[in-house]
Amino acid sequence: MHPRLPIVTTPTPLEYAAVLSERLGIDLHIKRDDLAGPSLGGNKARQLEYYFGAAEVEGADTILITGAVQSNFARLAAAIARRRGMHPIVQLERRVAGTSPLYHQSGNVLLSRLLGAEIVEYPDGEDEAGADAALHARADALLRKGKRPYIIHLSEGHPPLGALGYVDAAHEILAQRDDFDVFVVASGSGSTHAGLLAGLRGAGCAVPVIGSCVRRPAAKQTPRIARVMARLNDLYDGARAVGDADIWTWDGALAPGYGKPGPDARAAMKMMARCEGLMLDPVYTAKSFAAVPVLVESGAIPKGSRVCFIHTGGLAALFAYQDTLSELI
């Protein structure tokens, strides 16, 4: 058993999307992990249950994490750190070019500041190892001052504890409904995608899991998921049931790149809002849900399919994209 700190009130709802089901000709349900955890929630709360579980076993008093400027992971880590009496240090990487001042002040940045997180910057948004190294340098300085830091790593090569949160989520979904034909989820760092897939296969569920790429193209994301899965094998035996053919990534809504919603993502945001009254964020869920109507139209998801869309949250970032949303509406 791996140490786990309960954070998410479970089960999160699994809601039938009646209007979208009729419009798309499928049986669509939405797993509301946008409601998971504090400070506007999101899927990272499930992952953080295991990171904070490990941190508390180690007696940590400081949490260090790195992510994009509008990182939901960092904001949630700061919120949970405050709940546990820890000091949060949030390192924000410049991954998205050409952003407005609002992007650097609102949304998750604003909430992290409200939470009292110590915010530092890292100039390169495509250097995961370097970003983690910067956290290690800061952690070493804290150790010399008698502090007990715990680092939540971004780069590969570390145990994917966060993926265990989505092993749990897979089992939770199957307990709510066990006859889905396909699952659709965002695929970025890979922990949510890999954990969900491993949890389903470990429970004997063989249906496809489509990971919609939000950061890198499918040609790079597929082997990344395979590498995460290989490390997950050491944490969860069910991951060994996942074969290469099980890893399905789709990058049809990735362009023009991370943190920038293209036409399909923008259409998905409007469709979800106007059909179901639910918001999608421009970075993750707009691109992941975009896979559903596009793949239904192409026939890759057949009409009449029972589809589970994992809503991973990220709604705080909406307010940092005011200019983009103003154009959309």
C-alpha positions in Angstrom: 0.0 0.0 0.0 1.2 3.5 -0.8 0.6 6.4 1.6 -2.5 8.4 0.7 -4.0 11.5 2.1 -7.7 11.7 1.5 -8.5 14.9 -0.3 -11.3 14.2 -2.8 -14.9 13.7 -1.6 -15.8 10.5 -3.5 -17.4 9.4 -5.6 -17.5 12.5 -7.9 -20.7 12.6 -9.9 -21.1 10.7 -13.2 -23.7 12.7 -15.0 -25.7 11.9 -18.1 -25.3 14.6 -20.8 -28.8 14.5 -22.3 -28.6 17.3 -24.8 -25.2 16.4 -26.1 -26.2 12.7 -26.3 -29.1 13.6 -28.5 -27.0 16.0 -30.6 -24.1 13.7 -31.2 -26.1 10.4 -31.4 -24.3 8.8 -28.5 -24.9 7.9 -24.8 -22.6 10.5 -23.2 -21.7 10.6 -19.5 -19.4 13.1 -17.9 -17.2 12.2 -14.9 -17.2 15.4 -12.9 -13.6 15.5 -11.6 -13.8 19.2 -12.1 -15.5 19.0 -8.6 -12.6 17.1 -7.0 -10.7 18.8 -4.3 -10.4 22.4 -3.0 -10.0 25.8 -4.6 -12.0 25.1 -7.8 -10.8 21.5 -7.8 -9.7 19.4 -10.7 -8.1 16.0 -11.6 -4.8 16.9 -9.9 -6.5 16.6 -6.5 -6.6 12.8 -7.0 -2.9 12.7 -7.9 -2.0 14.9 -4.9 -3.5 12.5 -2.5 -0.5 10.2 -3.1 2.1 12.9 -3.2 0.9 14.5 0.0 0.6 11.0 1.5 4.3 10.5 0.8 5.2 14.0 2.0 3.5 13.5 5.3 5.2 10.2 5.9 8.5 12.0 5.3 7.5 14.8 7.8 7.6 17.5 5.1 6.9 21.1 6.1 7.4 22.6 2.6 6.0 21.5 -0.8 7.7 22.5 -4.0 6.1 22.1 -7.4 6.6 23.3 -11.0 4.2 23.9 -13.8 3.0 26.3 -16.5 2.0 29.8 -15.5 -1.7 28.7 -15.4 -0.9 25.4 -13.7 -3.9 23.8 -12.0 -1.6 21.3 -10.4 0.4 24.1 -8.7 -2.7 25.9 -7.5 -4.2 22.8 -6.0 -0.9 21.8 -4.4 -0.7 25.2 -2.8 -4.3 24.9 -1.5 -3.7 21.4 0.0 -0.4 22.5 1.5 -2.2 25.3 3.4 -4.7 22.7 4.6 -1.9 20.6 6.0 0.1 23.5 7.6 2.8 23.3 4.9 4.5 26.2 3.0 3.9 26.0 -0.7 6.6 27.1 -3.2 5.2 27.3 -6.8 7.6 27.5 -9.8 5.9 28.8 -12.9 7.4 28.0 -16.3 6.9 30.2 -19.4 5.4 27.6 -21.8 3.0 29.8 -23.7 4.3 32.6 -25.9 2.5 35.8 -26.8 0.2 35.9 -23.8 -1.4 39.1 -22.3 -0.6 40.6 -18.9 -3.9 39.1 -17.7 -2.6 35.6 -18.3 0.2 36.3 -15.8 -2.0 37.9 -13.2 -5.4 36.2 -13.2 -6.8 32.7 -13.0 -4.6 30.2 -11.2 -1.9 32.8 -10.6 -4.3 35.0 -8.7 -5.6 32.0 -6.6 -2.0 30.9 -5.8 -1.2 34.4 -4.6 -4.4 34.4 -2.5 -3.3 31.1 -1.0 0.0 32.8 0.0 2.2 30.6 -2.2 5.7 31.7 -2.7 5.9 32.1 -6.5 9.2 31.8 -8.5 9.7 31.8 -12.2 11.6 29.4 -14.5 12.3 30.8 -18.0 12.1 27.6 -20.1 8.7 25.9 -20.6 10.1 22.9 -22.4 12.8 21.8 -20.0 11.2 19.5 -17.5 14.5 18.2 -16.1 15.9 21.7 -15.7 12.7 22.9 -13.9 13.0 20.0 -11.5 16.7 20.7 -11.0 15.8 24.2 -10.0 13.4 22.9 -7.4 16.1 20.6 -6.1 18.5 23.5 -5.7 15.9 25.4 -3.7 15.2 22.3 -1.6 18.9 21.9 -0.8 18.9 25.5 0.4 15.9 24.8 2.6 17.5 21.7 4.0 20.5 23.7 5.1 18.1 26.0 7.0 16.6 23.0 8.8 13.4 22.8 6.7 11.9 19.5 5.4 11.0 20.0 1.7 9.2 17.6 -0.5 9.4 17.9 -4.3 6.5 17.0 -6.7 8.5 16.2 -9.8 7.4 17.0 -13.4 10.1 15.3 -15.4 10.3 11.6 -16.2 12.4 9.2 -14.2 10.4 9.5 -10.9 7.7 7.1 -9.6 4.4 8.3 -11.0 2.6 8.4 -7.7 -0.1 10.6 -9.1 -1.2 7.9 -11.6 -2.4 5.9 -8.6 -5.1 8.6 -8.1 -6.5 7.6 -11.5 -6.2 3.9 -10.8 -8.6 4.7 -8.0 -10.8 6.8 -10.3 -11.1 3.9 -12.8 -12.4 1.6 -10.1 -14.7 4.3 -8.9 -16.2 4.8 -12.4 -16.7 1.1 -12.9 -18.6 0.9 -9.6 -20.9 3.7 -10.9 -21.3 2.2 -14.4 -19.5 -0.7 -16.0 -20.8 -0.8 -19.5 -19.0 2.1 -21.3 -17.7 1.5 -24.8 -15.0 4.1 -24.7 -13.4 6.6 -22.3 -12.0 10.0 -23.4 -9.5 11.9 -21.2 -6.8 14.6 -21.6 -3.3 13.4 -22.1 -0.5 15.8 -20.9 2.1 14.8 -18.4 0.6 11.3 -18.7 -0.3 10.4 -15.1 -4.1 10.8 -15.5 -4.2 9.0 -18.8 -1.9 6.2 -17.7 -3.5 5.7 -14.4 -7.0 5.5 -15.8 -5.9 3.0 -18.5 -4.0 0.9 -16.0 -6.9 0.9 -13.5 -9.4 -0.2 -16.1 -7.2 -3.0 -17.4 -6.3 -4.1 -13.9 -10.0 -4.4 -13.2 -10.6 -6.5 -16.3 -12.1 -3.7 -18.4 -10.8 -3.9 -22.0 -12.6 -0.9 -23.6 -10.6 1.8 -25.4 -9.2 4.8 -23.6 -8.6 7.8 -25.9 -6.0 10.3 -24.6 -6.5 13.6 -26.3 -3.1 15.3 -26.5 -2.8 18.8 -24.9 0.9 19.4 -24.9 2.8 17.3 -27.5 1.8 15.4 -30.7 0.7 11.8 -30.6 4.0 10.6 -32.0 5.7 11.8 -28.9 2.8 11.3 -26.4 2.3 7.6 -27.1 5.8 6.6 -26.1 5.6 8.9 -23.1 2.5 7.1 -21.9 4.3 3.8 -22.4 7.2 5.1 -20.3 4.9 6.3 -17.5 3.1 2.9 -17.6 6.5 1.1 -17.3 7.2 3.0 -14.1 3.6 2.5 -12.9 4.3 -1.3 -13.1 6.4 -0.9 -10.0 3.5 0.7 -8.1 0.4 -1.1 -9.3 0.4 -4.7 -10.6 -2.6 -4.0 -12.8 -0.5 -1.8 -15.1 1.2 -5.0 -16.4 -2.1 -5.8 -18.2 -1.6 -2.8 -20.5 -0.1 -3.6 -23.9 1.3 -1.2 -26.5 -1.9 -1.5 -28.5 -4.0 -0.2 -25.6 -2.3 3.2 -25.7 -4.5 5.4 -28.0 -3.6 9.1 -28.3 -5.3 11.6 -30.6 -3.9 15.0 -31.4 -6.5 16.4 -33.7 -7.2 19.4 -31.4 -3.6 20.1 -30.2 -2.9 22.8 -32.7 -1.7 25.5 -32.5 0.0 24.2 -29.4 0.0 23.9 -25.6 -2.2 26.5 -23.9 -3.6 27.8 -27.2 -7.1 26.7 -28.2 -7.6 26.1 -31.9 -10.9 25.9 -33.8 -12.0 22.4 -32.6 -11.2 23.3 -29.0 -13.1 26.6 -29.2 -16.1 24.8 -30.8 -16.0 22.3 -28.0 -16.1 25.0 -25.3 -19.1 26.6 -26.9 -20.8 23.3 -27.5 -20.4 22.1 -23.9 -21.5 25.5 -22.5 -24.6 25.9 -24.7 -25.7 22.2 -24.5 -25.0 21.3 -20.9 -24.2 24.5 -19.1 -20.8 23.3 -18.2 -17.5 25.1 -18.7 -14.4 23.7 -20.3 -11.0 25.2 -19.9 -8.9 26.3 -23.0 -5.8 24.3 -22.0 -7.0 20.8 -21.2 -10.7 20.0 -21.3 -11.6 21.9 -24.4 -9.0 19.9 -26.3 -9.9 16.6 -24.7 -13.7 17.0 -25.2 -13.1 18.1 -28.8 -12.1 14.5 -29.5 -15.7 13.4 -28.9 -17.6 15.2 -31.7 -14.7 14.9 -34.1 -14.3 11.2 -33.6 -18.1 10.6 -33.7 -18.3 12.4 -37.0 -15.4 10.4 -38.4 -16.9 7.1 -37.2 -13.9 6.3 -34.9 -16.5 6.5 -32.1 -19.6 4.8 -33.6 -23.0 6.3 -33.2 -24.8 4.8 -30.2 -21.6 4.3 -28.3 -21.7 4.7 -24.5 -19.0 7.3 -23.9 -17.4 8.4 -20.6 -15.7 11.8 -20.8 -13.4 12.6 -17.9 -13.9 16.3 -17.0 -10.5 17.1 -15.4 -11.4 20.7 -14.4 -9.0 23.6 -14.9 -11.7 26.2 -14.7 -9.7 28.8 -12.9 -7.7 29.3 -16.1 -10.8 30.6 -17.9 -10.3 34.0 -16.3 -6.8 34.2 -17.6 -8.1 33.7 -21.2 -10.6 36.6 -21.2 -9.3 37.9 -24.5 -9.6 34.5 -26.2 -13.1 33.9 -24.8 -14.2 37.4 -25.8 -13.3 36.5 -29.4 -15.1 33.1 -29.1 -18.5 34.7 -28.0 
